[in-house]
Amino acid sequence: MAGAGTSKLRSLKSTLELEQLTCTTPEMVAKEIDVGMPACNLVRAVICLAAQKAGLTPRSFGFTRARNVMNAFTPLIAAAKNEDEARKLFDKMMYFAGQAKLPRRTRKRPSCPRTVWGKPQTFPKRSG
């Protein structure tokens, strides 16, 4: 039976893009997840910096868009010839991360909880 831990793991795997693991041993799976979690935290840190600069809450920014911006800029920053060039690229990355704001909702979401689906109806087996 799937519990709450299963849905959290599924969400984490989706966020870290680890639905399809490329490794074959349990040790390598653990390493791949161990590398993915700091990457997620790094994206969250960039979102926090962009939120502070914009004066908004971090939840106002989209994770996927911020991650895509970081994926585009990190190779450029790593290949920078000097610290000044890396700083300029980082500032440019932060500008684009600041553009990853989520749209404001025009209507209020309902506060009622979602309904739980009923158990499926079972039919007796046919005889004869």
C-alpha positions as CSV (number, residue, x, y, z in Angstrom):
1,M,0.0,0.0,0.0
2,A,1.4,3.4,-1.0
3,G,1.8,5.8,1.9
4,A,2.6,9.4,2.3
5,G,6.3,8.7,2.0
6,T,5.8,7.3,-1.5
7,S,4.2,10.5,-2.8
8,K,7.0,12.6,-1.3
9,L,9.6,10.4,-3.0
10,R,7.7,10.6,-6.3
11,S,7.5,14.4,-6.0
12,L,11.2,14.6,-5.1
13,K,12.1,12.4,-8.1
14,S,10.1,14.5,-10.4
15,T,11.6,17.8,-9.1
16,L,15.1,16.4,-9.4
17,E,14.4,14.8,-12.8
18,L,15.3,11.4,-11.4
19,E,12.3,9.5,-12.7
20,Q,14.6,7.6,-15.0
21,L,17.8,6.7,-13.2
22,T,20.7,5.7,-15.4
23,C,22.6,3.6,-12.9
24,T,22.2,-0.1,-12.2
25,T,23.5,-0.7,-8.7
26,P,21.8,0.4,-5.5
27,E,25.0,2.2,-4.4
28,M,24.9,4.3,-7.6
29,V,21.2,5.1,-7.2
30,A,22.0,6.4,-3.7
31,K,24.8,8.5,-5.2
32,E,22.6,9.9,-8.0
33,I,20.0,11.0,-5.4
34,D,22.7,12.4,-3.1
35,V,23.9,14.6,-6.0
36,G,20.4,15.6,-7.0
37,M,19.3,16.9,-3.6
38,P,22.1,19.6,-3.3
39,A,21.2,20.6,-6.9
40,C,17.6,21.2,-5.7
41,N,18.8,23.2,-2.8
42,L,21.0,25.3,-5.0
43,V,18.0,26.2,-7.2
44,R,16.1,27.1,-4.1
45,A,18.9,29.3,-2.9
46,V,18.9,31.2,-6.3
47,I,15.2,31.6,-6.0
48,C,15.6,33.0,-2.5
49,L,18.2,35.5,-3.7
50,A,15.9,36.6,-6.6
51,A,13.0,36.9,-4.2
52,Q,15.0,39.0,-1.8
53,K,16.0,41.3,-4.6
54,A,12.4,41.6,-5.9
55,G,10.9,41.9,-2.4
56,L,8.7,38.9,-2.9
57,T,8.3,35.6,-1.3
58,P,10.3,32.6,-2.7
59,R,7.0,30.8,-3.4
60,S,6.3,33.5,-6.0
61,F,8.9,32.0,-8.3
62,G,8.7,28.9,-10.5
63,F,11.1,26.2,-9.7
64,T,11.3,24.7,-13.2
65,R,11.9,28.1,-14.9
66,A,14.6,29.0,-12.3
67,R,16.2,25.5,-12.8
68,N,16.3,26.0,-16.6
69,V,17.9,29.4,-16.2
70,M,20.6,27.9,-14.0
71,N,21.1,25.0,-16.4
72,A,21.8,27.5,-19.2
73,F,24.2,29.7,-17.2
74,T,26.2,27.3,-15.0
75,P,28.4,26.0,-17.9
76,L,29.1,29.6,-18.9
77,I,30.0,30.6,-15.4
78,A,32.2,27.6,-15.0
79,A,34.0,28.4,-18.2
80,A,34.5,32.1,-17.4
81,K,38.1,33.3,-17.9
82,N,38.2,35.4,-14.8
83,E,36.3,36.3,-11.7
84,D,34.9,39.5,-13.2
85,E,33.4,37.7,-16.2
86,A,32.0,35.0,-13.9
87,R,30.4,37.8,-11.7
88,K,28.8,39.4,-14.8
89,L,27.4,36.1,-15.9
90,F,26.1,35.4,-12.4
91,D,24.4,38.8,-12.3
92,K,22.8,38.1,-15.7
93,M,21.7,34.7,-14.4
94,M,20.1,36.4,-11.4
95,Y,18.3,38.8,-13.7
96,F,16.7,36.0,-15.7
97,A,16.0,34.0,-12.5
98,G,14.1,37.1,-11.3
99,Q,11.9,36.8,-14.4
100,A,10.8,33.4,-13.3
101,K,7.9,34.8,-11.3
102,L,4.7,32.8,-11.3
103,P,1.6,34.6,-12.7
104,R,-0.7,36.1,-10.1
105,R,-4.0,34.2,-9.7
106,T,-7.0,36.3,-10.5
107,R,-9.5,34.2,-8.6
108,K,-9.2,32.8,-5.2
109,R,-8.8,29.1,-4.8
110,P,-11.4,27.2,-2.8
111,S,-10.4,26.5,0.7
112,C,-12.4,23.2,0.9
113,P,-10.3,20.0,0.9
114,R,-10.4,17.7,-2.1
115,T,-13.0,15.0,-1.9
116,V,-11.8,11.4,-1.5
117,W,-12.9,9.0,-4.2
118,G,-15.0,6.1,-3.0
119,K,-14.0,2.5,-3.2
120,P,-14.7,0.8,-6.6
121,Q,-17.8,-1.2,-6.8
122,T,-17.2,-5.0,-7.1
123,F,-19.6,-7.3,-8.9
124,P,-20.1,-11.0,-8.0
125,K,-18.6,-13.5,-10.4
126,R,-20.8,-15.0,-13.0
127,S,-21.8,-18.6,-12.4
128,G,-22.7,-21.0,-15.0
